[in-house]
Amino acid sequence: MSEKKSILLIEDEKGLIMTIKDRLEEEGYLVDSAEDGEAGFRKASKNTYNLIILDLMLPKKGGLDVCRDLRQQKIETPIIMLTAKGQVLDKVLGLKLGADDYMQKPFEMMELLARIEVQFRKTNRSEKAQSLMDFSFGDIHINFERMHVQRNGEDVVLSAKEFQLLRFLAINEGEILSRDQLLNEVWGYDALPSTRTVDVHIAWLRQKLEKDSRYPRHILTVHGFGYKLVV
């Protein structure tokens, strides 16, 4: 059995606390809660959680201040911020202050659960990325720490984006990754490339790394879904 994930819910609406807490506990999460910003900040600073769900409008200490102060203390716990309808500027400020995602009230519990799972997958990828130093497939050897790629012992020159794309494929080896997912993770939410950009970079990687780019054995297309790396 894997260890249960712990979530801190900082929210002042008692009914919403009960609804979210009951559902998250049904899903197997350990849930702690705080009903104002100061109490939430103390708990988040003192205890270790896997995720924080943080309301924007809180008594005693607002959600933006909680988020900012946690990041200033180098607490990198993923934060999903809850915002009221129409608070677009606050959403932007929250993301700039270090929030990882936001949801607009009212929301469906299924969406909240999905967004929580996304944050945990990102955390798992980050942990794997930190531990992944060397990676090999076929006649390719990659040293991620030195950003060094070799094929049959010969150096292969990759652009920064090609290397980032290869690194993300390696971290998620065997997993099907959609074009949109690759865009978000490699190019970022604020970038403006199209999914065609992913296809082009995949083609360049195949030309440099596959024995026959027309019939790739490792960087595979999963038609209708995206791409995956197979070792």
N, C-alpha and C positions, 0 to 999 in steps of 0.2 A: 504494500500500500504506500502510495506517495504521500508526503506530508501535506496536510491541508493548507491552502492559501489563506492568509489573514487579510482582512479588509477593514479599514477605518472609514466609517461613514460620518461626515461632519455636516449635519443638517438640523435645522431648528423646527421643522414641521413634524410634530410627534406622529401623526398618522402616516406620513411618508416614511419616517424612520422605521415604523413597525412593518409597513408593507415591504420595503426594500430588504430589511433585515431578515424577515421571515423567508422571503424568496431566496435570498443568497444562502441562508443556512440550509434550505431544502436542497440547494445545488452542491452542498458540501463545503462551503466556505465558512471560516471562522470570522465573525463580524463583531467589531467593537464600534461604539458610537459616541458622539459628543454633540451637544445641542447648541453650542456657541463657538465662535472662532477662537477665543482664548483657550478654552478647554481642549478643543481639537488640536490647536497648535502644541499645547503641552504634551498631549498624548503622542502626537506624531514625532515630537522631538525626543521623547523619553523611550518610546517603545518601537519595535521593528514590525513593520507591516509590509505586505507584498503589493498593496494598492491603497490609494486614498480616493474616496469619492467626496468631493468638496463642493458644497453649495456656495454660490457667489454672494447671496444676501444673507448675512449672519449677524446676530447681535454681538456686541463687545469687540469683535475683530472681524472685518470683512474677509471674504474668501480670497480676494486679490492679495490682500496683505498677508494672509496665511501662506498662500502659494509663494509669494516673493520671499518671505522670511525663511521658509523651509529651504528654498533653493540657496539662499545666502548662507545657511548653515550646512550646505553641501549634502543635504538629504535629497537623494535622487529617486525616492519612491515614486512610481508612476501616479499621476494625478488625473482623474476625470472630473472636470468641473461641470456643475449643474447651473444653468442660466435660465432666467425667465425670458419669455418671448420678447423679441425686439431689442435685446441687450447686445447688439452686434459689436459695438465698440468694446464692451467689457469682454466679449469672447476673444477679440483680437488681443487685448491687453493680457488676458489670462494666458494665452498661448505664448506671448512674448515674455511673460514672467516665469514661464517654465511648466505650465500645464501641458499634459500630453494629449488630451482630447477634451471635448466638451459635448454636453447634451442639453437640448432645450426642453424645458418643462412645458407642458406635460409630455411624458415619454412612455413608450411601451417597455415593459420589463424585459421582453425578449431582446430588444435592441440594446438595453443596458448590459444584459448578460453577454451578448455578442461583442460589445465593445470591451468588456472586461477580459474576455478571452483573447481579444486582439492584443491588449496590453501585456498579458502574460506570455503570449507567443513572442512578442518583441523582446521581453525580458530574457526569455530562454535563448533567443537568437543572440542577444548581446552577450550573455554569459558564454555561449558557445564560441562567439567571435573572439572573445578575449582569450580563450584557451586554445584556439586554433592557430597554430604557428606554421605548421607544414601540412601540405595536402598534395596527394598525387592521384592521377588517373591516367591510364594508358601510358604513353611515354612523356607525360607532362608532370613536372614537379614545381610546386609553388611554395615559396617562403613568404608568408603574409607579413611577418614582422619587418622584413627588408624590402617588401614589394618587389620580389624577384621571381621571374617565371622562366623556366627552362623547358625545352623540348629536345629529347635525346641528348641532353647535356649542353645544348646550345641555347644561348640567351634569346628570349622572345620579348620584343618591345611592345608593350601595351600602353594605350592612352590611359589617363586617370579614370575616365568613365568605364572603359573596357575592364580595367582592373577591379573597380568597385562592383561592376556587374558580375564578374567572375567570382569575386569574394562572396557576394550574396548568394550566388548559385551554390557555391561550395558549402557555405554555412547551412543551407537548406538542401543538401545533397539528397536526391531521391524524392523530394517533394515537388509537386506540380505548382508552379508559380504563374499567376496570371500576368498579362502585360500591364494592367493597371497597378498591380501590386509591385511589380518591378519598377515602374515609373515612380511610384510613391517612395519606395525604399531607396532607390539608387539616385534618382534625380530630385526627389523632394516634392512636397505638396505645393510649394510656391513656384516650381518650374513650369514651363509652358510647352514641353515637347509633347508629341502625339505618340500613340502606341506604335506607330511606324518607326519611331526613333529606337524603340526596343528591338524591333525586327532587324534594323540595320546594324546595331551593335552586336546582336547575336550572330549575324552573318559574318561580321568582322572577326569575332572570336573564333568562329568555326574555321575561317580561312587561316588563322594563325595557329590553331591548336589541334584541329582534326586532321587525320591523314587524308581524308577525302571530304571536303566541306559539303559536297553534294549528297553524300550518304553518311551523315555524322553518326558516331557510335556513342558519344558521351553527352554532347549538348543537344538534347532531343526536343523536337516539337511535339506537343500533345494537342492535336487538332481540336479546336473549339474551346481550349482551356488556356494554354500558354506554353511554358517551357519547363524542363527539368534537367538537372545534371545527374548522369548515371556513371558511376566509377567502374 
